[in-house]
Amino acid sequence: MVLLILIFFLSIYMAKAQIGVTSCVDYMECATLPNSVCDTIVTQTCVCVTSQGFKSNANNDGCDYDCGALSRPNNGVVTYTSTKQDSIATYSCHVGFQIDGVKARTCSAVTPKGWSDAAPSCIAGKLGDMCNVVTDLCDNILNGECSSLNTCICLVGYKTVSLFACQEINECAPNPCINGGTCNDLVNEFTCTCATGFKGITCQTNPDDCNPKPCQNGGECTDDLATYTCACTAGYEGTNYIDECASAPCVNGASCSDGINSYTCNCVPGYTGLNCQIDIDDCVSQPCLNEGTCLEGLAKFTCVCVQGYSGSLCQDGEGFGYKAVQTSTIITAISSLVTVMLLTIGGIALACTRKRRKVVQSHKEQVIMMSSARNSSVYILATSLHMLLLWKPDTGNASWTFFPVWHSVRMVLRI
């Protein structure tokens, strides 16, 4: 029972022991505080020996070894939560760099005290390095990449010039283009600008320009360097047929229809001829009536009518020409009447001469004869007038209405 009580009080004492607080007279009294010693000269308490790298722990119930702060590597970083014993420091590198050395170090309180191993460094990735873990290792290699085999290599079309750089390959050296072609360098490829008459990747081909047949309309093709000629059939030239309408042969607004070795002009109304160059004379048929004058126009004509007529053909009215015919007829009738009168007078004179020779004829007979001759002359005159006044011209619808006058004359003369 007593032993249990001693153990209880000893545990309480030990629990309360603290660095720099617990009193001591020798080193044995600091045994409950790990890595501590008794400062018998100054403080008479348990302390940590800082000269040996020990410091009070977080609970102040012992001394831990302090490994000290770590420097970050070039192009990298170091991460840790504490610099005291048993702490772990982790190293990492920037993009394009990898750890050269250990990736983690441990702080140790036993010999050899301090951080384990040597501090690592960050080195740039180079051609040939494995990039399966550090996938960005090849990023700083000029024109480099991480290949499907997880190694740093040059990009396609580039070649190695150092462990950290690649240079574009000149695919035009030496010139792969032949037959005078010009090489154009590209990344991992080239193109050739071929001379006239050649084609192909390296201008190696002189194509048959007659295949497929370029000559049309039965023309015969002859191949040449980058060209061909066509021996054309009649009506054709070049590689195409001759367009006979190209020279615009049709005039006066006509449209041209091209044919094989020929053409046709579609004339507008009023023109005719091969090229529609002839203006059709619409007056040739003399369409104007009653002495009208025909004036030629484009696909038409115009009639200028004489006085007294109208209409598109001068077909309407009794014009000046009709009156002229009437006047001419009257003059002819009067002339005939004068002739009849002269003949009558001559007959009368002849009759009188004969009567005078008949001395034995009585005066009465002479009077009767004179009266008969007079009546005969008047009858002849009246008959002529009657024929004249009853005359009806053939042209137009005009007619003379002098029959009542003639009737009056007959009544007066009592014929």
Beta strands, then each sheet from edge to edge (+ up, - down):
strand 1: 36-38
strand 2: 46-48
strand 3: 54-56
strand 4: 63-65
strand 5: 76-79
strand 6: 88-93
strand 7: 97-100
strand 8: 104-108
strand 9: 114-115
strand 10: 121-124
strand 11: 144-146
strand 12: 152-154
strand 13: 158-162
strand 14: 165-168
strand 15: 182-186
strand 16: 189-193
strand 17: 220-224
strand 18: 227-231
strand 19: 236-237
strand 20: 240-241
strand 21: 255-259
strand 22: 262-266
strand 23: 271-272
strand 24: 278-279
strand 25: 293-297
strand 26: 300-304
sheet 1: 1+ 2-
sheet 2: 3+ 4-
sheet 3: 5+ 6- 8+ 9-
sheet 4: 7+ 10-
sheet 5: 11+ 12-
sheet 6: 13+ 14-
sheet 7: 15+ 16-
sheet 8: 17+ 18-
sheet 9: 19+ 20-
sheet 10: 21+ 22-
sheet 11: 23+ 24-
sheet 12: 25+ 26-
end
